[in-house]
Amino acid sequence: MRRLNRKKTLSLVKELDAFPKVPDSYVETSASGGTVSLIAFTTMALLTIMEFSVYQDTWMKYEYEVDKDFSSKLRINIDITVAMKCQYVGADVLDLAETMVASADGLVYEPAIFDLSPHQREWQRMLQLIQSRLQEEHSLQDVIFKSAFKSPSTALPPREDDSLQSPDACRIHGHLYVNKVAGNFHITVGKAIPHPRGHAHLAALVNHDSYNFSHRIDHLSFGELVPGIINPLDGTEKIAIDHNQMFQYFITIVPTKLHTYKISADTHQFSVTERERIINHAAGSHGVSGIFMKYDLSSLMVTVTEEHMPFWQFFVRLCGIVGGIFSTTGMLHGIGKFIVEIICCRFRLGSSKPVTSVPFEDGHTDNHLPLLENNAH
């Protein structure tokens, strides 16, 4: 009884077989079928290699939301060289809340030589080339995000020559923590001094002819310092053509959370517009000579996440490639074979001899061939 039930079960399973086997004696092969199969296998191999390269690659996903963090501090990372001696310049931050952050809270004034060495000049030229490409190809920013912590440092390399030239500039570098409100970071003549109605710079003791706000921005970023990230102002160099010249940078900061397979960091992206003018009170161009970076924060926060194709999706796409090519090539081969057979049949019918007519003595013709031509005699 059990054997009978087992046989019925096996027969039922065999009836459900969606892949019936055809005996080899009933299979007919052809040269055209072999050619199509070779093309199909080659196409499948190429598409499989391409799909595997896509599976290995990653992409950046951007998500936007309202920034709800207003209590934390904003870190400003600075590395600027000004073509004036350190005792003549001062840097500080003043925000909309009338809070002044002095440079002594985190910045270092270091005497330096403004002119770059050949190796440093080559580094700056390469950085400016990357900046120009980033402005044209925005997708390169994704490559920079993914290569963070793997790329070499973007800091200005040290001088390779022991120059005997005396320092003629001041390198201001370090970081400051400010409130997350709009503010103004500036470098101008004289050291900053507290004032009941704001703040002021002690510039009366500095000779006006020594004003020279030619400067080079080796690095300027906001938030956590991430090696390998290139910011919009990195490598910028401005040469002053007048003693009374003002350089202004208007910066919009966007809080950014970066999550890749290498790092997770809370940093900030920013966009910038530049303006420079000569201070001439007689011509109506008022202001103070110096370098002014006015920044404001966006209310939106961007979350940048590196994503990878899951294996199940790669497997489904691979099955689709194999099955689709098999089905498509089989269908195209059948249609081509059908068309060739029709053309060959018409050619054979057209090339057969026409039926000759048999004339009678009275002048009529008979289009039918006699059944027995040999019995006419």
Backbone hydrogen bonds in HBPLUS format (Angstrom, degrees):
<---DONOR---> <-ACCEPTOR-->    atom                        ^
c    i                          cat <-CA-CA->   ^        H-A-AA   ^      H-
h    n   atom  resd res      DA  || num        DHA   H-A  angle D-A-AA Bond
n    s   type  num  typ     dist DA aas  dist angle  dist       angle   num
A0005-ASN N   A0001-MET O   3.03 MM   4  6.37 158.9  2.08 148.2 153.2     1
A0006-ARG N   A0002-ARG O   2.88 MM   4  6.08 151.7  1.96 145.5 154.1     2
A0007-LYS N   A0003-ARG O   2.87 MM   4  6.11 154.3  1.93 147.7 154.2     3
A0008-LYS N   A0004-LEU O   2.99 MM   4  6.27 156.7  2.04 147.5 153.8     4
A0009-THR N   A0005-ASN O   2.93 MM   4  6.15 153.9  2.00 143.5 150.9     5
A0010-LEU N   A0006-ARG O   2.91 MM   4  6.17 158.5  1.96 149.0 154.7     6
A0011-SER N   A0007-LYS O   2.89 MM   4  6.08 158.7  1.94 148.2 154.2     7
A0012-LEU N   A0008-LYS O   2.91 MM   4  6.09 150.5  2.00 143.1 151.2     8
A0013-VAL N   A0009-THR O   2.92 MM   4  6.18 153.6  1.99 146.3 153.7     9
A0014-LYS N   A0010-LEU O   2.86 MM   4  6.11 154.2  1.93 147.0 154.2    10
A0015-GLU N   A0011-SER O   3.02 MM   4  6.25 147.1  2.13 140.9 149.0    11
A0016-LEU N   A0012-LEU O   3.24 MM   4  6.53 135.1  2.46 136.8 147.8    12
A0016-LEU N   A0013-VAL O   3.10 MM   3  5.15 131.7  2.35  96.2 109.3    13
A0017-ASP N   A0014-LYS O   3.12 MM   3  5.17 162.2  2.16 105.8 110.0    14
A0026-TYR N   A0023-PRO O   3.03 MM   3  5.62 155.1  2.09 113.8 121.1    15
A0027-VAL N   A0024-ASP O   3.21 MM   3  5.17 162.3  2.25 103.4 108.7    16
A0034-GLY N   A0030-SER O   3.05 MM   4  6.29 152.7  2.13 142.9 150.3    17
A0035-THR N   A0031-ALA O   2.96 MM   4  6.20 151.9  2.04 145.0 152.4    18
A0036-VAL N   A0032-SER O   2.99 MM   4  6.24 162.8  2.02 151.1 155.3    19
A0037-SER N   A0033-GLY O   2.93 MM   4  6.08 155.2  1.99 143.8 151.1    20
A0038-LEU N   A0034-GLY O   2.94 MM   4  6.15 152.0  2.02 143.2 150.5    21
A0039-ILE N   A0035-THR O   3.00 MM   4  6.30 157.9  2.05 148.6 154.4    22
A0040-ALA N   A0036-VAL O   2.87 MM   4  6.08 156.0  1.93 148.1 155.3    23
A0041-PHE N   A0037-SER O   2.89 MM   4  6.12 163.2  1.92 152.6 156.0    24
A0042-THR N   A0038-LEU O   3.02 MM   4  6.16 157.6  2.07 144.8 151.2    25
A0043-THR N   A0039-ILE O   2.94 MM   4  6.13 162.4  1.97 150.0 154.8    26
A0044-MET N   A0040-ALA O   2.90 MM   4  6.10 159.0  1.95 149.0 155.2    27
A0045-ALA N   A0041-PHE O   2.95 MM   4  6.13 153.6  2.02 144.2 151.0    28
A0046-LEU N   A0042-THR O   3.03 MM   4  6.32 161.3  2.07 151.9 156.2    29
A0047-LEU N   A0043-THR O   2.93 MM   4  6.11 171.2  1.94 156.5 159.0    30
A0048-THR N   A0044-MET O   2.91 MM   4  5.92 148.4  2.01 141.9 150.8    31
A0049-ILE N   A0045-ALA O   3.07 MM   4  6.29 155.6  2.13 145.4 151.1    32
A0050-MET N   A0046-LEU O   3.02 MM   4  6.30 160.8  2.06 150.0 155.4    33
A0051-GLU N   A0047-LEU O   2.86 MM   4  5.98 155.7  1.92 143.8 150.9    34
A0052-PHE N   A0048-THR O   2.92 MM   4  6.09 148.3  2.02 142.9 151.3    35
A0053-SER N   A0049-ILE O   3.05 MM   4  6.34 148.8  2.15 144.3 152.4    36
A0054-VAL N   A0050-MET O   3.06 MM   4  6.39 149.7  2.16 144.6 152.8    37
A0055-TYR N   A0051-GLU O   2.91 MM   4  6.16 148.4  2.01 142.0 151.2    38
A0056-GLN N   A0052-PHE O   2.98 MM   4  6.24 144.4  2.11 142.3 151.0    39
A0057-ASP N   A0053-SER O   3.21 MM   4  6.37 133.5  2.44 136.1 147.2    40
A0057-ASP N   A0054-VAL O   3.22 MM   3  5.16 133.0  2.45  94.0 106.4    41
A0059-TRP N   A0307-GLU O   3.12 MM 248  5.52 155.0  2.18 143.6 151.4    42
A0307-GLU N   A0059-TRP O   2.79 MM 248  5.52 169.6  1.80 168.9 171.2    43
A0061-LYS N   A0305-THR O   2.73 MM 244  5.12 164.7  1.75 150.6 155.8    44
A0305-THR N   A0061-LYS O   2.95 MM 244  5.12 163.1  1.98 145.5 150.7    45
A0063-GLU N   A0303-THR O   2.99 MM 240  5.09 148.4  2.09 138.4 148.1    46
A0303-THR N   A0063-GLU O   2.80 MM 240  5.09 164.5  1.83 151.0 155.7    47
A0065-GLU N   A0301-MET O   3.03 MM 236  5.38 152.4  2.11 151.0 158.9    48
A0301-MET N   A0065-GLU O   2.64 MM 236  5.38 169.1  1.65 171.6 173.2    49
A0067-ASP N   A0299-SER O   2.84 MM 232  5.57 173.3  1.84 147.3 149.7    50
A0074-LEU N   A0178-VAL O   2.73 MM 104  5.18 171.2  1.74 157.6 159.8    51
A0178-VAL N   A0074-LEU O   2.83 MM 104  5.18 165.7  1.85 148.3 151.4    52
A0223-GLY N   A0075-ARG O   2.74 MM 148  4.81 160.1  1.78 141.2 145.9    53
A0076-ILE N   A0176-LEU O   2.79 MM 100  5.18 160.5  1.82 154.6 160.9    54
A0176-LEU N   A0076-ILE O   2.96 MM 100  5.18 147.3  2.07 138.0 148.4    55
A0077-ASN N   A0221-SER O   2.85 MM 144  5.15 168.6  1.86 148.6 151.8    56
A0221-SER N   A0077-ASN O   3.09 MM 144  5.15 156.9  2.14 139.0 145.1    57
A0078-ILE N   A0174-GLY O   2.90 MM  96  5.49 174.4  1.90 159.0 160.9    58
A0174-GLY N   A0078-ILE O   2.91 MM  96  5.49 144.2  2.04 159.2 154.2    59
A0079-ASP N   A0219-HIS O   2.94 MM 140  4.97 125.9  2.24 165.5 150.7    60
A0218-ASP N   A0079-ASP O   2.95 MM 139  5.54 136.9  2.14 157.1 170.5    61
A0219-HIS N   A0079-ASP O   3.23 MM 140  4.97 148.6  2.33 137.1 137.1    62
A0080-ILE N   A0172-ILE O   2.90 MM  92  5.28 165.1  1.93 150.3 150.2    63
A0172-ILE N   A0080-ILE O   2.69 MM  92  5.28 164.8  1.71 172.7 167.6    64
A0081-THR N   A0216-ARG O   2.95 MM 135  5.25 165.9  1.97 152.0 156.4    65
A0216-ARG N   A0081-THR O   2.91 MM 135  5.25 148.9  2.00 146.5 156.3    66
A0082-VAL N   A0170-CYS O   2.87 MM  88  5.33 162.3  1.90 151.3 150.4    67
A0170-CYS N   A0082-VAL O   2.82 MM  88  5.33 159.2  1.86 155.9 163.2    68
A0083-ALA N   A0214-SER O   2.90 MM 131  5.47 158.8  1.94 169.3 169.0    69
A0088-TYR N   A0085-LYS O   2.99 MM   3  5.64 161.2  2.02 119.9 126.1    70
A0190-GLY N   A0088-TYR O   2.77 MM 102  5.30 171.0  1.78 131.1 133.6    71
A0090-GLY N   A0188-THR O   2.98 MM  98  5.77 151.6  2.06 162.1 168.9    72
A0188-THR N   A0090-GLY O   3.09 MM  98  5.77 156.0  2.15 162.7 164.1    73
A0092-ASP N   A0186-HIS O   3.23 MM  94  5.99 152.4  2.31 158.1 166.0    74
A0186-HIS N   A0092-ASP O   3.11 MM  94  5.99 166.2  2.13 172.7 175.0    75
A0093-VAL N   A0101-VAL O   2.97 MM   8  5.03 156.9  2.03 140.9 148.2    76
A0101-VAL N   A0093-VAL O   2.82 MM   8  5.03 159.1  1.86 144.3 151.1    77
A0094-LEU N   A0184-ASN O   3.07 MM  90  5.34 156.3  2.13 134.2 140.5    78
A0184-ASN N   A0094-LEU O   2.87 MM  90  5.34 137.6  2.05 128.6 141.8    79
A0095-ASP N   A0099-THR O   3.22 MM   4  5.60 160.3  2.26 142.5 146.6    80
A0098-GLU N   A0095-ASP O   3.00 MM   3  5.46 147.0  2.11 119.2 121.0    81
A0096-LEU N   A0182-ALA O   2.94 MM  86  5.89 146.3  2.06 173.1 163.2    82
A0105-ASP N   A0102-ALA O   3.19 MM   3  5.86 167.0  2.20 115.8 119.8    83
A0106-GLY N   A0103-SER O   3.31 MM   3  6.06 171.9  2.32 120.2 121.2    84
A0107-LEU N   A0103-SER O   2.82 MM   4  5.13 156.7  1.88 159.7 163.7    85
A0175-HIS N   A0106-GLY O   3.36 MM  69  5.35 149.2  2.47 121.8 121.5    86
A0108-VAL N   A0173-HIS O   2.75 MM  65  5.41 158.3  1.79 154.7 161.7    87
A0173-HIS N   A0108-VAL O   3.10 MM  65  5.41 157.7  2.16 146.8 151.3    88
A0110-GLU N   A0171-ARG O   2.88 MM  61  4.99 158.2  1.93 141.2 148.3    89
A0171-ARG N   A0110-GLU O   2.74 MM  61  4.99 174.6  1.74 152.8 152.2    90
A0112-ALA N   A0169-ALA O   2.98 MM  57  5.07 165.7  2.00 127.0 127.0    91
A0168-ASP N   A0112-ALA O   3.09 MM  56  6.39 122.4  2.44 139.8 150.8    92
A0169-ALA N   A0112-ALA O   2.90 MM  57  5.07 144.9  2.03 161.3 153.8    93
A0121-ARG N   A0117-SER O   2.77 MM   4  5.97 158.3  1.82 160.8 167.8    94
A0122-GLU N   A0118-PRO O   3.01 MM   4  6.18 150.9  2.10 143.3 150.4    95
A0123-TRP N   A0119-HIS O   3.07 MM   4  6.35 151.1  2.16 141.7 149.6    96
A0124-GLN N   A0120-GLN O   2.92 MM   4  6.23 158.4  1.97 150.4 155.8    97
A0125-ARG N   A0121-ARG O   2.94 MM   4  6.14 156.3  1.99 146.1 152.6    98
A0126-MET N   A0122-GLU O   3.02 MM   4  6.21 155.4  2.08 145.3 151.4    99
A0127-LEU N   A0123-TRP O   2.98 MM   4  6.22 155.4  2.04 148.2 155.2   100
A0128-GLN N   A0124-GLN O   2.92 MM   4  6.14 156.6  1.97 150.9 156.7   101
A0129-LEU N   A0125-ARG O   3.03 MM   4  6.22 146.1  2.15 140.1 149.2   102
A0130-ILE N   A0126-MET O   3.02 MM   4  6.34 153.4  2.10 146.5 153.1   103
A0131-GLN N   A0127-LEU O   2.98 MM   4  6.25 152.3  2.06 143.8 151.8   104
A0132-SER N   A0128-GLN O   3.02 MM   4  6.27 154.3  2.09 144.1 150.0   105
A0133-ARG N   A0129-LEU O   3.07 MM   4  6.35 151.9  2.16 145.0 152.5   106
A0134-LEU N   A0130-ILE O   2.89 MM   4  6.12 149.0  1.98 147.7 156.5   107
A0135-GLN N   A0131-GLN O   3.12 MM   4  6.40 143.6  2.26 143.6 152.3   108
A0136-GLU N   A0133-ARG O   3.17 MM   3  5.11 128.3  2.45  92.9 106.3   109
A0137-GLU N   A0133-ARG O   2.74 MM   4  5.82 167.5  1.76 158.5 162.3   110
A0140-LEU N   A0137-GLU O   3.21 MM   3  5.83 161.3  2.24 113.2 118.6   111
A0141-GLN N   A0138-HIS O   3.13 MM   3  5.82 161.9  2.16 116.3 121.3   112
A0142-ASP N   A0139-SER O   3.15 MM   3  5.66 141.0  2.31 109.4 117.8   113
A0143-VAL N   A0140-LEU O   3.10 MM   3  5.12 119.0  2.49  94.4 109.1   114
A0144-ILE N   A0140-LEU O   3.10 MM   4  6.49 151.1  2.18 146.8 154.5   115
A0145-PHE N   A0141-GLN O   2.94 MM   4  6.23 154.9  2.00 147.5 154.3   116
A0146-LYS N   A0142-ASP O   2.99 MM   4  6.25 161.8  2.02 149.8 154.0   117
A0147-SER N   A0143-VAL O   3.00 MM   4  6.12 137.1  2.19 139.3 150.8   118
A0148-ALA N   A0145-PHE O   3.34 MM   3  5.40 166.4  2.36 105.1 107.7   119
A0150-LYS N   A0147-SER O   2.98 MM   3  5.26 152.7  2.06 123.7 130.1   120
A0151-SER N   A0147-SER O   3.00 MM   4  5.84 135.5  2.20 172.1 173.5   121
A0149-PHE N   A0227-PRO O   3.14 MM  78  5.46 155.1  2.21 137.5 143.8   122
A0183-GLY N   A0295-TYR O   3.07 MM 112  5.58 150.8  2.16 142.9 151.8   123
A0295-TYR N   A0183-GLY O   2.99 MM 112  5.58 151.4  2.07 144.1 153.1   124
A0185-PHE N   A0293-MET O   2.93 MM 108  5.08 159.0  1.97 149.8 144.1   125
A0293-MET N   A0185-PHE O   2.71 MM 108  5.08 161.0  1.74 160.1 166.3   126
A0187-ILE N   A0291-ILE O   2.80 MM 104  5.10 154.6  1.87 147.9 156.6   127
A0291-ILE N   A0187-ILE O   2.82 MM 104  5.10 165.1  1.84 152.8 157.9   128
A0202-LEU N   A0191-LYS O   2.93 MM  11  5.50 163.8  1.96 150.9 150.6   129
A0193-ILE N   A0200-ALA O   2.75 MM   7  5.53 162.0  1.78 162.0 163.7   130
A0200-ALA N   A0193-ILE O   3.23 MM   7  5.53 169.5  2.24 159.5 162.2   131
A0198-GLY N   A0195-HIS O   3.17 MM   3  5.18 158.0  2.22 117.6 115.0   132
A0203-ALA N   A0201-HIS O   3.00 MM   2  5.75 115.5  2.43 112.9  96.1   133
A0206-VAL N   A0203-ALA O   3.32 MM   3  5.53 167.3  2.34 109.7 113.3   134
A0210-SER N   A0207-ASN O   3.08 MM   3  5.56 156.1  2.14 111.9 119.3   135
A0211-TYR N   A0208-HIS O   3.26 MM   3  5.66 166.4  2.28 112.9 115.4   136
A0215-HIS N   A0238-LYS O   2.89 MM  23  5.45 142.9  2.03 145.1 157.1   137
A0238-LYS N   A0215-HIS O   2.87 MM  23  5.45 167.3  1.88 164.2 168.6   138
A0217-ILE N   A0236-THR O   2.75 MM  19  5.18 159.4  1.79 155.3 162.3   139
A0235-GLY N   A0217-ILE O   2.81 MM  18  5.70 138.3  1.98 153.4 166.7   140
A0224-GLU N   A0266-ASP O   3.17 MM  42  5.91 165.1  2.19 147.1 146.0   141
A0229-ILE N   A0226-VAL O   3.43 MM   3  6.08 166.1  2.45 135.5 137.2   142
A0234-ASP N   A0231-ASN O   3.16 MM   3  5.52 159.5  2.20 115.3 121.7   143
A0236-THR N   A0233-LEU O   3.14 MM   3  5.51 156.6  2.20 138.1 134.5   144
A0279-ILE N   A0244-ASN O   2.74 MM  35  5.23 153.9  1.80 137.0 145.8   145
A0290-GLY N   A0245-GLN O   3.31 MM  45  6.72 149.1  2.41 133.2 138.8   146
A0246-MET N   A0277-ARG O   2.81 MM  31  5.48 174.5  1.81 173.5 173.9   147
A0277-ARG N   A0246-MET O   3.02 MM  31  5.48 153.5  2.09 148.7 157.2   148
A0247-PHE N   A0290-GLY O   2.94 MM  43  6.30 166.6  1.96 163.9 168.4   149
A0292-PHE N   A0247-PHE O   2.82 MM  45  6.15 168.4  1.83 165.8 169.7   150
A0248-GLN N   A0275-ARG O   2.69 MM  27  5.09 165.4  1.71 175.5 173.4   151
A0275-ARG N   A0248-GLN O   2.91 MM  27  5.09 147.9  2.01 152.3 151.4   152
A0249-TYR N   A0292-PHE O   2.81 MM  43  6.22 147.1  1.92 157.4 167.0   153
A0294-LYS N   A0249-TYR O   2.83 MM  45  6.13 140.3  1.99 159.8 172.8   154
A0250-PHE N   A0273-THR O   2.91 MM  23  5.28 167.2  1.92 158.5 161.8   155
A0273-THR N   A0250-PHE O   3.04 MM  23  5.28 148.2  2.15 137.4 147.2   156
A0251-ILE N   A0294-LYS O   2.79 MM  43  6.02 169.7  1.80 156.8 160.4   157
A0296-ASP N   A0251-ILE O   2.95 MM  45  6.35 137.8  2.13 147.1 159.6   158
A0252-THR N   A0271-SER O   2.95 MM  19  5.38 161.6  1.99 151.5 157.0   159
A0271-SER N   A0252-THR O   3.03 MM  19  5.38 151.2  2.11 145.0 151.6   160
A0253-ILE N   A0296-ASP O   2.77 MM  43  6.04 171.3  1.78 164.5 167.5   161
A0298-SER N   A0253-ILE O   2.74 MM  45  5.86 158.6  1.78 174.3 172.7   162
A0254-VAL N   A0269-GLN O   2.72 MM  15  5.20 173.7  1.72 159.0 158.7   163
A0269-GLN N   A0254-VAL O   2.99 MM  15  5.20 154.9  2.06 158.0 153.1   164
A0302-VAL N   A0255-PRO O   2.92 MM  47  6.31 166.4  1.94 159.5 159.5   165
A0256-THR N   A0267-THR O   2.83 MM  11  5.26 159.2  1.87 150.7 145.4   166
A0267-THR N   A0256-THR O   2.85 MM  11  5.26 136.5  2.04 161.8 170.8   167
A0257-LYS N   A0302-VAL O   2.83 MM  45  6.33 157.4  1.88 156.9 164.7   168
A0304-VAL N   A0257-LYS O   2.80 MM  47  6.05 161.1  1.83 163.3 169.8   169
A0258-LEU N   A0265-ALA O   2.83 MM   7  5.22 167.4  1.84 168.1 169.1   170
A0265-ALA N   A0258-LEU O   2.87 MM   7  5.22 153.4  1.94 145.2 154.2   171
A0259-HIS N   A0304-VAL O   2.82 MM  45  6.11 162.0  1.85 170.5 174.3   172
A0306-GLU N   A0259-HIS O   2.85 MM  47  6.30 151.8  1.93 163.4 168.7   173
A0260-THR N   A0263-ILE O   2.85 MM   3  5.33 172.5  1.85 165.5 167.8   174
A0280-ASN N   A0285-SER O   2.89 MM   5  4.94 140.8  2.04 131.9 143.9   175
A0283-ALA N   A0280-ASN O   3.11 MM   3  5.45 132.3  2.35 104.4 116.3   176
A0285-SER N   A0280-ASN O   2.92 MM   5  4.94 147.9  2.03 150.8 141.4   177
A0284-GLY N   A0281-HIS O   3.20 MM   3  4.99 159.0  2.24  98.1 104.1   178
A0314-PHE N   A0310-PRO O   3.13 MM   4  6.47 156.3  2.18 148.6 155.6   179
A0315-PHE N   A0311-PHE O   2.84 MM   4  6.11 155.5  1.90 153.5 160.2   180
A0316-VAL N   A0312-TRP O   2.97 MM   4  6.17 157.7  2.02 144.5 150.2   181
A0317-ARG N   A0313-GLN O   2.98 MM   4  6.15 164.6  2.01 149.6 153.7   182
A0318-LEU N   A0314-PHE O   2.93 MM   4  6.09 149.5  2.03 142.2 151.0   183
A0319-CYS N   A0315-PHE O   2.92 MM   4  6.18 158.6  1.97 149.4 154.7   184
A0320-GLY N   A0316-VAL O   2.93 MM   4  6.16 152.7  2.00 146.0 154.1   185
A0321-ILE N   A0317-ARG O   2.98 MM   4  6.25 147.3  2.09 142.0 150.2   186
A0322-VAL N   A0318-LEU O   3.07 MM   4  6.38 167.6  2.08 155.1 156.8   187
A0323-GLY N   A0319-CYS O   2.88 MM   4  5.95 170.0  1.89 155.3 157.7   188
A0324-GLY N   A0320-GLY O   2.85 MM   4  5.60 152.2  1.93 135.4 144.5   189
A0325-ILE N   A0321-ILE O   3.01 MM   4  6.05 159.0  2.05 144.8 150.2   190
A0326-PHE N   A0322-VAL O   3.06 MM   4  6.25 164.4  2.09 150.8 155.3   191
A0327-SER N   A0323-GLY O   2.98 MM   4  6.13 169.6  1.99 151.6 154.4   192
A0328-THR N   A0324-GLY O   2.86 MM   4  5.89 164.4  1.89 147.1 152.4   193
A0329-THR N   A0325-ILE O   2.88 MM   4  5.84 169.0  1.89 149.9 153.7   194
A0330-GLY N   A0326-PHE O   3.01 MM   4  6.01 155.3  2.08 142.8 150.3   195
A0331-MET N   A0327-SER O   2.96 MM   4  6.11 156.6  2.01 146.7 153.0   196
A0332-LEU N   A0328-THR O   2.87 MM   4  6.08 166.6  1.89 154.7 158.7   197
A0333-HIS N   A0329-THR O   2.82 MM   4  5.88 154.4  1.89 143.3 150.9   198
A0334-GLY N   A0330-GLY O   3.01 MM   4  6.20 155.5  2.07 142.6 148.8   199
A0335-ILE N   A0331-MET O   2.95 MM   4  6.23 161.5  1.98 152.5 157.4   200
A0336-GLY N   A0332-LEU O   2.88 MM   4  6.02 164.1  1.91 148.9 153.8   201
A0337-LYS N   A0333-HIS O   2.91 MM   4  6.03 156.7  1.96 145.3 152.1   202
A0338-PHE N   A0334-GLY O   2.96 MM   4  6.10 153.0  2.03 144.0 151.3   203
A0339-ILE N   A0335-ILE O   2.99 MM   4  6.25 158.7  2.03 151.9 156.9   204
A0340-VAL N   A0336-GLY O   2.97 MM   4  6.16 161.2  2.00 149.1 154.5   205
A0341-GLU N   A0337-LYS O   2.97 MM   4  6.16 155.1  2.03 144.4 151.0   206
A0342-ILE N   A0338-PHE O   3.08 MM   4  6.34 154.2  2.15 145.2 151.8   207
A0343-ILE N   A0339-ILE O   2.99 MM   4  6.25 165.4  2.01 152.8 156.5   208
A0344-CYS N   A0340-VAL O   2.90 MM   4  6.07 160.9  1.93 150.6 156.1   209
A0345-CYS N   A0341-GLU O   2.95 MM   4  6.07 156.7  2.00 145.8 151.8   210
A0346-ARG N   A0342-ILE O   3.09 MM   4  6.32 164.1  2.12 152.3 155.7   211
A0347-PHE N   A0343-ILE O   3.01 MM   4  6.19 152.0  2.09 144.0 152.3   212
A0348-ARG N   A0344-CYS O   2.93 MM   4  6.18 152.1  2.01 147.7 154.6   213
A0349-LEU N   A0345-CYS O   2.99 MM   4  6.23 161.3  2.02 152.2 156.8   214
A0350-GLY N   A0346-ARG O   2.93 MM   4  6.05 152.9  2.01 144.2 151.7   215
A0351-SER N   A0347-PHE O   3.02 MM   4  6.13 137.4  2.20 138.8 149.4   216
A0358-VAL N   A0366-ASP O   2.75 MM   8  4.98 172.3  1.76 143.8 145.7   217
A0366-ASP N   A0358-VAL O   2.78 MM   8  4.98 153.1  1.86 137.1 146.5   218
A0360-PHE N   A0364-HIS O   2.72 MM   4  5.30 150.8  1.80 171.5 167.1   219
A0363-GLY N   A0360-PHE O   3.20 MM   3  5.47 160.1  2.24 108.7 112.1   220
